[in-house]
Amino acid sequence: MSDTAIYDAFARLVTAFAAAQDLACSYPGLGFTPPAGAGARWLELQWFPNQTENYGMADDGPSLMQGFAQLSACYRPGQGIMVGTIITDQIIAAFAKGTTFAGMRVERKPWTSSIIQDPDRHMHPVTIRWRGFVSG
């Protein structure tokens, strides 16, 4: 399994989630203009593949691929934090422990971090850790 295939499969899950919630989503490396207006809400995806662990002595032995994604619930200031916490609850449920994609598995319950408050947006990042064994 390649890093590209893993990201592509995860991004498709995010796309389906965003569509089901009627939220626009920003993806790494792609242009994005957040929705405007005081009630605007959207998602932002960040992708963090991590070090591959070797689990076999032979060159074609198994390897553990791992990493995490952060899917942030974003919205305009002045709406209160419940706007973000409702979305983060939905993200945590949609990407629950055991969710699979491209041979990878979400290894633990996703969690939310501290709210990031910028002048033009508030963000609630949700970390989604994944890992999976591959051959060769």
C-alpha positions in Angstrom: 0.0 0.0 0.0 1.4 3.4 -0.9 1.2 6.7 1.0 -0.8 8.1 -1.9 -3.4 5.3 -1.8 -3.8 5.7 1.9 -4.3 9.5 1.8 -6.7 9.1 -1.2 -8.9 6.6 0.6 -9.0 8.7 3.8 -9.7 11.9 1.8 -12.7 10.1 0.2 -14.0 9.3 3.7 -13.7 12.9 4.6 -15.4 14.0 1.4 -18.4 11.7 2.2 -18.5 13.0 5.8 -18.4 16.6 4.7 -21.1 16.1 2.1 -23.4 14.4 4.7 -22.9 17.3 7.0 -23.3 19.9 4.2 -19.9 21.4 5.0 -17.2 22.6 2.6 -13.8 21.1 3.3 -10.2 22.3 2.7 -7.7 19.7 1.7 -3.9 20.0 1.8 -2.3 21.5 -1.2 -5.6 22.6 -2.8 -6.9 26.2 -3.0 -9.8 26.9 -0.7 -11.9 29.9 0.1 -13.8 29.4 3.4 -17.5 30.3 3.3 -18.3 33.9 4.2 -20.9 35.2 6.7 -21.3 35.2 10.4 -22.8 31.7 10.5 -20.2 30.1 8.2 -18.9 26.6 9.1 -16.4 24.3 7.3 -13.8 21.6 7.7 -10.0 21.7 7.3 -8.0 18.5 6.8 -4.3 18.2 7.6 -2.4 15.0 6.9 0.6 13.6 8.9 2.0 10.3 7.7 4.6 9.0 10.2 7.6 6.7 10.4 7.2 3.2 9.0 8.2 0.4 11.4 9.9 -2.7 10.1 8.5 -6.0 11.4 10.4 -8.4 9.3 14.1 -9.2 8.6 13.6 -10.0 5.0 13.3 -7.2 2.4 9.8 -8.2 1.7 8.8 -8.6 5.4 5.8 -6.8 6.9 5.9 -3.1 7.8 3.7 -1.0 10.0 2.5 2.2 8.3 1.1 4.8 10.6 0.2 8.4 11.0 -2.6 10.7 11.8 -5.0 13.2 10.3 -6.4 16.3 11.9 -9.9 17.3 10.8 -10.8 20.6 12.2 -14.3 22.0 12.7 -14.0 25.7 11.7 -16.5 28.6 12.1 -16.6 32.3 12.4 -16.1 33.9 15.9 -19.1 35.1 17.9 -21.2 31.8 17.6 -20.0 30.2 20.9 -18.0 27.0 21.1 -21.0 24.7 20.8 -21.0 25.2 17.0 -17.6 23.5 17.0 -18.2 20.9 19.6 -21.3 19.6 17.8 -19.2 19.1 14.7 -16.3 17.5 16.6 -18.7 15.0 18.2 -19.9 14.1 14.6 -16.2 13.7 13.4 -15.4 11.5 16.4 -18.4 9.3 15.7 -17.8 9.1 12.0 -14.1 8.2 12.3 -14.5 5.9 15.3 -11.9 3.4 16.5 -12.0 0.5 14.0 -12.8 2.6 10.9 -10.8 1.2 8.0 -9.5 2.6 4.7 -6.9 1.3 2.2 -5.8 -1.5 4.6 -5.3 1.0 7.5 -7.4 1.2 10.7 -8.2 4.0 13.1 -6.4 2.7 16.2 -8.0 4.6 19.0 -11.0 6.9 19.6 -10.3 10.3 17.9 -9.9 13.2 20.3 -10.3 17.0 20.1 -7.6 19.4 21.1 -7.8 22.9 22.5 -9.7 25.5 20.5 -7.6 27.7 18.3 -9.0 31.2 18.2 -7.9 33.4 15.3 -9.4 36.8 14.5 -11.3 35.4 11.5 -12.1 31.8 12.6 -12.2 29.4 15.4 -10.9 25.8 14.9 -11.5 22.6 16.9 -8.9 20.1 15.7 -9.8 16.4 16.0 -6.9 14.0 15.8 -7.5 10.7 14.0 -4.6 8.2 14.5 -4.3 5.3 12.0 -2.0 2.4 11.3 -1.8 -0.8 9.3 0.5 -3.6 8.3 1.7 -4.0 4.7 3.9 -6.5 3.0 7.1 -5.5 1.3 
